[in-house]
Amino acid sequence: MYRVKNSLAMVFGLIVIGVVIGVVLTTSFNLDSKSMAGTTDKIYTEASESNAGPTLTAGNFNPNSMFTDIVEKVRPSIVSIYTTKTVKLRENPFFFFFRDFGNIPEDHLPQPEMKQQGLGSGIIISEDGYILTNNHVVEDVDELRVKMIDNSEYEAKVVGTDPSTDIALIKIDAKNLPVAILGDSDNLKIGEWVLAIGNPLNLTSTVTAGIVSALHRSINILRGRNNVSSIENFIQTDAAINPGNSGGALVNLRGEVIGVNTAIATSTNYYMGYGFAVPINMAKAVVDDIIKYGEVRRGYLGVYISEVTPVTAKGVKLDHPRGVFVTSVIEGSAADKAGIKEGDVILSVDGKEVNRPNELQAKIGIKNPGDVVTLKVWRDGKELTIKAKLKGRDNESDEKETRISKKDMIKVPDLGMKLKNLNDREKDKFEVDGGALVTSVEQFSAASQARIVPGDVIIEVDGKKVESVSDFYDKISKYKAGDIVKLKLRTLQNREKFDRLVFIEIPKKK
């Protein structure tokens, strides 16, 4: 179970995210290609009119009877997952025992090991033993056992994992198992009743109730794990979730699984009010890829994106902040070939609105390379419809080159950043013949709010080329407080250059 560390500042809206694994962790792919390759049918059962539960109305809502019906329906399909991992101790206690018997090198002594055990939950999604869980539940383990509600136990193997979404698929050798019905998380609404079913704190088949507190949460617990990009679009709930609930089911009032419980917000390692679940539609896309290809094949659009702030909205002439702002387009990418441009605002994907960067990532992330998506885009005061054929992506590193020189720094106090002229080496590195290199940015300043960072090179102001720091200052000085200015920046990422647009608001003079 990931736990999201919570401080007193959370009361004021600040959540400090920490990862505490409540389970011993997993392996990468261990796919039996003979049994898996080429399979195209879905192994799970999706909700339909024939298997759906009762429709909730004001007249028939009775939590007591409805909750018990749901639990009877779903609980048999929720399993306990027990893991064992052998770990070597960092210090060798035998060294101190044997050191009085001669000069025995430490690497010649017995290497002490210990068995580390973990606990998680899983959701049976097929009668022949496929089980959905979290990647962090089964990552890098030596032994994997599954315990059913009737106390029968099975050895399990990992079929496939996706660290980007923290989803894993495992398999036991069994038949005629009770299966959970998987719902449609896209239809979930804030305020809906939900149940969390799992095995927290080694308490088998525990059920808690709450509501959907929020949707589309990004809490930064997956970023950078296993050197892959992350896709976070969590369902937030106040149903009690504790260590051991990881991989268990979040269920709606129709008895359909709409999420895989994954993380908690806490300062004590235990439940303090909020939990987070991976939407089941994202999990289904991962399972489909693992079954069909033996791995996750994720489509990429090829854009760098940011939130549409009030300043950005003014800059692109939107009536209010909405959509996702395209700061840069990767040359040769799906977006580039489709005609998407820096400065565009993506409003929807296949008819579904996107208003946060992680929402766009999630919508694209469940697609495969080769899939065509329909995007609604805001450009120059008009809405456009653009179709893009997604590509795959090989390099997923987020590392930035930000080395800077401290010489010749010139302060631009109104914007909250320091700039310097580029030397010949820096011009060659950024492939520019002029510009202004950002060497530092003050917290909470106009530059910070525009997401300008040290290492950026300002190359244009409202479409006009910047030759030097003084030239940039001359151009900026013509604007008054409250004006919105469009800047073009050049940045190095993965040792490759790319350009992006930002909007900055000229602050009032102090």
C-alpha positions in Angstrom: 0.0 0.0 0.0 1.4 3.3 -1.0 0.8 5.9 1.8 0.6 9.6 1.1 2.3 11.4 3.9 0.1 14.1 5.4 1.3 17.0 7.6 -0.5 19.8 9.3 -0.1 21.8 6.1 -2.6 19.4 4.5 -5.3 21.3 6.4 -4.4 24.3 4.3 -4.5 22.3 1.1 -0.9 21.0 0.9 -0.4 17.2 0.7 3.1 15.8 1.2 3.3 12.6 -0.7 5.4 9.7 0.6 5.6 6.1 -0.5 5.6 3.4 2.2 5.2 0.0 0.8 2.8 -2.2 2.9 3.6 -5.2 1.0 6.7 -7.0 -0.3 7.2 -6.0 -3.8 7.2 -7.6 -7.4 8.8 -8.8 -10.6 8.7 -7.6 -14.1 7.1 -9.6 -16.9 7.0 -13.4 -16.6 4.8 -14.2 -19.5 4.1 -17.6 -20.9 4.2 -16.7 -24.5 2.7 -20.0 -25.7 -0.5 -19.5 -23.8 -0.7 -15.7 -24.2 0.5 -14.6 -27.5 -2.1 -13.7 -30.1 -5.0 -13.8 -27.6 -7.5 -11.0 -28.4 -10.6 -11.8 -26.4 -11.0 -10.0 -23.1 -10.5 -12.2 -20.1 -12.7 -10.2 -17.8 -16.5 -9.6 -17.6 -17.7 -6.0 -18.1 -20.9 -4.6 -16.8 -24.0 -4.9 -18.9 -27.7 -4.7 -18.5 -27.8 -8.4 -17.9 -25.4 -8.5 -15.0 -25.8 -5.0 -13.5 -27.2 -4.4 -10.1 -30.2 -2.3 -9.2 -30.3 1.3 -10.4 -30.2 3.7 -7.5 -33.1 6.1 -7.0 -34.2 8.2 -4.1 -37.1 5.8 -3.5 -35.1 2.6 -3.4 -32.0 3.7 -1.6 -31.5 1.6 1.5 -27.8 1.4 2.5 -28.3 -1.6 4.8 -29.8 -3.9 2.3 -27.9 -2.5 -0.7 -24.5 -2.8 1.0 -25.1 -6.3 2.1 -26.2 -7.4 -1.4 -23.1 -5.8 -2.9 -20.8 -7.5 -0.4 -22.4 -10.9 -1.0 -21.9 -10.4 -4.7 -18.4 -9.1 -4.8 -16.6 -10.4 -1.6 -15.9 -13.9 -2.9 -13.9 -12.5 -5.8 -11.5 -10.6 -3.6 -8.4 -12.5 -2.5 -5.5 -12.1 -0.1 -2.0 -12.1 -1.7 0.9 -13.2 0.4 4.5 -12.5 -0.8 7.9 -13.6 0.4 11.2 -12.0 -0.6 14.8 -12.9 0.4 16.9 -9.9 1.3 20.6 -9.7 2.3 21.5 -7.8 5.4 23.6 -4.7 4.9 25.9 -5.5 7.9 27.5 -9.0 8.4 27.2 -9.9 12.1 29.4 -13.0 11.5 32.4 -10.6 10.9 32.4 -9.6 14.6 32.0 -13.2 15.7 34.9 -14.6 13.6 37.3 -11.6 13.7 39.0 -13.0 16.8 39.9 -16.3 15.0 42.2 -14.8 12.5 42.2 -12.4 9.6 39.2 -13.8 7.7 38.1 -11.5 4.9 34.5 -10.4 5.3 33.5 -11.6 1.9 34.5 -15.1 2.9 32.1 -15.2 5.8 28.5 -16.6 5.6 26.2 -14.0 4.0 23.2 -13.4 6.3 19.8 -13.3 4.7 16.3 -12.9 6.0 12.8 -13.6 4.7 10.6 -10.5 4.3 6.9 -11.0 4.0 4.2 -8.8 2.6 0.4 -8.7 2.2 -1.9 -7.3 -0.4 -5.2 -7.9 -2.1 -6.4 -8.9 -5.5 -9.5 -9.1 -7.7 -10.4 -12.3 -9.6 -11.3 -11.2 -13.1 -11.6 -14.6 -14.9 -13.0 -18.0 -13.9 -9.6 -19.7 -14.8 -7.5 -17.7 -12.4 -6.4 -14.3 -13.7 -6.2 -11.8 -10.8 -5.8 -8.0 -11.0 -3.7 -6.3 -8.3 -1.1 -3.5 -7.9 2.4 -3.7 -9.3 3.9 -2.7 -5.9 2.2 -5.7 -4.2 4.0 -8.3 -6.3 7.2 -6.4 -7.4 10.5 -8.4 -7.0 9.1 -11.2 -4.9 10.4 -14.8 -4.6 7.2 -16.4 -3.6 3.6 -15.5 -4.4 0.5 -17.1 -2.8 -3.1 -16.4 -3.1 -5.7 -17.2 -0.5 -9.4 -17.4 -1.3 -12.4 -16.5 0.8 -12.8 -20.2 1.6 -9.2 -20.4 2.9 -8.0 -22.5 -0.1 -4.5 -21.4 -1.2 -2.7 -21.4 -4.6 0.7 -20.6 -5.8 0.6 -17.7 -8.3 2.9 -16.3 -11.0 3.2 -12.8 -12.4 1.9 -12.5 -16.0 2.6 -8.9 -16.6 3.1 -5.5 -14.8 2.9 -1.8 -15.6 4.8 0.4 -13.2 3.5 3.5 -15.0 0.0 2.9 -13.6 0.9 0.5 -10.7 -1.2 -2.3 -12.2 -0.2 -6.0 -12.4 -1.8 -9.2 -13.6 -1.1 -12.5 -11.9 -2.4 -16.1 -12.5 -3.3 -19.1 -10.4 -4.1 -22.6 -11.7 -7.8 -22.9 -10.9 -11.2 -23.2 -12.5 -14.8 -22.1 -11.9 -13.7 -19.2 -9.7 -16.1 -16.4 -8.7 -15.4 -13.3 -10.8 -15.9 -9.6 -10.2 -17.8 -7.5 -12.8 -15.8 -4.6 -14.0 -17.6 -1.3 -14.5 -17.0 1.9 -16.4 -15.0 4.4 -14.3 -15.5 7.2 -16.9 -19.1 7.4 -15.6 -18.1 7.8 -12.0 -19.3 11.0 -10.2 -18.1 12.9 -7.2 -20.4 12.1 -4.2 -21.3 8.5 -5.3 -21.3 5.8 -2.6 -18.5 3.3 -2.9 -17.3 0.3 -1.0 -13.6 -0.7 -0.5 -13.2 -4.5 -0.2 -9.8 -6.0 0.7 -7.5 -7.5 3.3 -6.1 -4.6 5.4 -3.8 -5.3 8.3 -4.2 -9.1 7.7 -7.9 -8.8 8.4 -9.4 -11.0 5.6 -12.4 -9.7 3.6 -12.8 -6.3 5.3 -15.4 -4.0 3.9 -15.6 -0.2 4.4 -17.9 2.4 2.9 -17.6 6.0 1.8 -18.1 8.3 -1.2 -16.0 9.4 -4.2 -14.3 12.5 -2.8 -12.6 13.6 -6.0 -11.6 12.5 -9.4 -8.5 12.9 -11.6 -6.1 13.2 -8.7 -2.3 13.3 -9.4 -0.4 12.7 -6.1 3.1 12.1 -7.5 3.7 8.6 -6.0 4.6 6.9 -9.2 6.9 9.5 -10.8 10.4 8.2 -11.5 9.7 4.6 -10.3 11.6 2.1 -12.4 12.8 4.9 -14.7 9.4 5.1 -16.4 7.0 7.9 -16.9 3.9 7.8 -14.7 0.2 8.1 -15.4 -1.7 9.2 -12.3 -5.5 9.8 -12.6 -6.6 8.5 -9.2 -10.1 8.2 -7.8 -10.1 9.7 -4.3 -12.4 8.2 -1.6 -13.0 8.5 2.1 -13.8 4.8 2.4 -11.2 3.5 4.9 -8.2 2.0 3.2 -5.2 0.6 5.1 -2.0 -1.3 4.4 -3.0 -4.6 2.8 -5.9 -3.0 0.9 -3.6 -2.5 -2.1 -4.9 -4.3 -5.1 -8.4 -4.6 -3.6 -11.6 -3.4 -5.2 -13.4 -0.1 -5.1 -17.0 -1.0 -5.9 -20.1 1.1 -6.8 -23.7 0.6 -5.7 -24.3 -1.7 -8.8 -21.7 -4.1 -7.5 -19.2 -3.2 -10.2 -15.5 -2.7 -9.6 -14.7 0.8 -10.7 -11.2 1.1 -9.1 -8.1 -0.7 -7.8 -7.2 0.6 -4.3 -3.6 1.8 -4.3 -2.6 4.5 -1.9 -3.6 6.4 1.3 -3.0 9.9 2.6 -1.4 9.6 6.0 1.2 10.7 8.5 1.0 7.5 10.6 1.2 4.8 7.9 -2.5 4.1 8.5 -5.8 5.5 7.4 -6.4 9.2 8.2 -9.2 10.1 5.9 -8.5 9.6 2.2 -7.5 6.8 -0.1 -6.7 6.6 -3.8 -7.7 4.0 -6.5 -6.6 3.4 -10.1 -9.7 3.8 -12.3 -10.8 0.4 -13.6 -10.8 1.6 -17.3 -7.1 2.3 -17.0 -6.5 -1.2 -15.4 -8.6 -2.8 -18.2 -6.4 -1.2 -20.8 -3.3 -2.6 -19.1 -4.8 -6.1 -18.9 -5.8 -6.0 -22.5 -2.3 -5.2 -23.6 -0.7 -7.8 -21.4 -3.0 -10.5 -22.7 -2.7 -9.5 -26.4 1.0 -8.5 -26.6 2.7 -9.7 -23.4 3.5 -6.2 -22.4 2.0 -2.7 -22.3 2.1 -0.8 -25.5 1.2 2.8 -24.8 0.4 5.4 -27.4 2.1 8.8 -27.2 0.9 12.1 -28.7 4.3 13.8 -28.5 3.6 17.1 -26.7 4.8 18.9 -23.6 1.9 20.2 -21.7 1.0 22.3 -18.7 -2.1 23.5 -16.8 -4.1 26.4 -18.3 -3.8 29.0 -15.6 -5.8 32.3 -15.5 -2.8 34.0 -17.1 -2.6 31.4 -19.9 -6.3 31.6 -20.5 -6.0 35.4 -21.0 -3.0 34.9 -23.3 -4.9 32.5 -25.6 -8.2 34.4 -25.3 -10.2 31.6 -23.5 -13.2 32.8 -21.6 -12.0 30.9 -18.5 -9.2 28.4 -17.7 -10.0 25.0 -19.3 -8.2 22.4 -21.4 -4.5 21.6 -21.4 -1.9 24.0 -22.8 0.6 22.7 -25.3 3.9 24.3 -24.5 5.9 22.4 -27.1 5.5 19.8 -29.9 8.1 17.1 -30.4 9.4 17.1 -34.0 8.2 14.1 -36.0 5.7 13.0 -33.3 2.0 12.1 -33.7 1.1 15.6 -32.7 3.5 17.2 -35.1 2.2 15.1 -38.0 -1.4 15.9 -37.1 -0.8 19.6 -37.2 -0.9 20.4 -33.5 1.1 23.5 -32.7 2.8 25.0 -29.6 0.3 27.4 -28.0 -2.7 25.2 -28.8 -5.1 24.2 -26.0 -6.4 20.6 -26.1 -10.0 20.7 -24.9 -11.1 17.1 -25.3 -10.0 13.6 -26.5 -12.6 11.5 -28.3 -15.4 13.8 -27.0 -14.2 13.6 -23.3 -13.1 16.9 -21.8 -9.6 17.2 -20.4 -8.8 20.0 -18.0 -5.6 18.8 -16.3 -2.3 17.5 -17.7 -2.8 14.1 -16.0 -6.3 13.8 -17.5 -4.9 14.1 -21.0 -2.1 11.7 -20.2 -4.6 9.2 -18.9 -6.9 9.5 -22.0 -3.9 9.0 -24.3 -2.2 6.5 -22.1 -5.0 3.9 -22.5 -4.6 3.9 -26.2 -2.1 1.9 -28.3 0.3 3.0 -30.9 -1.6 3.2 -34.2 -4.8 4.3 -32.6 -6.4 7.4 -34.0 -7.8 10.0 -31.5 -10.0 12.9 -32.2 -8.9 16.1 -30.4 -10.8 19.3 -30.0 -8.2 22.1 -30.0 -8.4 25.9 -29.2 -6.3 28.0 -31.5 -6.5 31.7 -32.4 -9.9 32.1 -30.7 -11.4 29.2 -32.6 -12.1 25.5 -31.9 -10.6 23.0 -34.3 -11.0 19.3 -34.7 -7.8 17.4 -35.3 -7.3 13.6 -35.7 -3.9 12.2 -34.6 -2.5 8.7 -35.2 -0.6 7.9 -32.0 3.0 6.6 -32.0 5.0 4.6 -29.5 7.8 6.1 -27.5 11.1 4.6 -26.6 12.8 7.1 -24.3 10.9 7.9 -21.2 13.5 9.7 -19.2 12.5 13.0 -17.6 16.0 14.2 -16.8 16.8 17.8 -17.7 20.2 19.3 -18.4 20.3 22.5 -16.3 23.9 23.4 -15.9 24.5 27.1 -15.9 27.2 29.7 -15.5 27.1 32.3 -12.7 29.0 34.9 -14.6 27.6 38.0 -16.1 24.1 37.6 -14.4 21.7 40.4 -14.9 18.7 40.7 -12.7 15.2 41.3 -14.0 13.5 42.0 -10.7 10.0 42.7 -11.9 9.6 39.1 -13.3 11.5 37.3 -10.5 14.4 35.8 -12.5 18.0 36.3 -13.2 19.4 36.1 -16.8 22.7 36.0 -18.5 24.0 36.2 -22.0 25.1 32.9 -23.5 28.7 32.2 -24.2 29.8 30.4 -27.4 29.7 26.9 -25.8 26.1 27.5 -24.6 25.1 28.9 -28.0 26.4 25.7 -29.6 24.7 23.5 -27.0 21.3 25.2 -27.4 21.9 25.7 -31.2 21.0 29.5 -31.0 22.9 32.6 -32.0 21.4 34.7 -29.2 18.8 34.7 -26.4 18.8 35.1 -22.6 19.7 32.2 -20.3 17.6 31.8 -17.1 20.0 31.2 -14.2 17.6 31.4 -11.3 13.9 31.9 -10.6 12.4 33.4 -7.4 9.6 31.4 -5.7 6.1 32.7 -6.2 7.3 35.2 -8.8 5.7 35.9 -12.2 8.4 33.7 -13.8 7.7 30.9 -11.4 4.0 31.0 -12.1 4.8 30.9 -15.8 6.8 27.7 -15.1 10.0 29.2 -16.3 13.0 27.2 -14.8 16.7 27.7 -14.6 18.3 26.4 -17.8 15.6 27.8 -20.1 16.7 30.1 -22.8 14.3 32.9 -23.8 14.5 33.2 -27.6 11.3 35.1 -28.5 9.0 37.8 -26.9 5.6 37.8 -28.6 7.1 36.3 -31.8 10.1 38.7 -31.9 13.6 37.2 -31.7 15.6 37.9 -28.5 19.3 38.7 -29.2 20.6 39.2 -25.7 19.6 40.0 -22.1 19.5 43.7 -22.8 17.4 43.1 -25.9 15.0 41.0 -23.8 14.8 43.8 -21.2 14.1 46.4 -23.9 11.3 44.3 -25.3 9.7 43.6 -21.9 10.0 47.2 -20.8 7.4 48.2 -23.4 4.6 46.3 -21.5 2.7 47.6 -18.6 1.5 45.9 -15.4 -1.2 43.4 -16.1 -0.2 42.7 -19.7 0.1 39.1 -20.8 3.3 38.4 -22.7 4.1 35.3 -24.8 7.6 33.9 -24.4 9.2 31.2 -26.5 11.8 29.2 -24.5 14.4 26.6 -25.6 15.2 23.8 -23.2 17.4 20.8 -23.2 15.8 17.5 -22.2 17.5 14.1 -22.5 20.3 16.1 -24.1 18.0 17.1 -26.9 16.6 20.6 -27.5 13.0 21.5 -27.7 11.0 24.8 -27.7 7.9 25.6 -25.8 5.6 28.6 -25.2 4.6 30.2 -21.9 2.6 33.2 -21.0 3.8 35.6 -18.3 1.9 38.4 -16.6 3.8 41.7 -16.1 3.5 42.3 -12.3 2.8 45.6 -10.6 5.8 47.6 -9.5 6.4 47.3 -5.8 
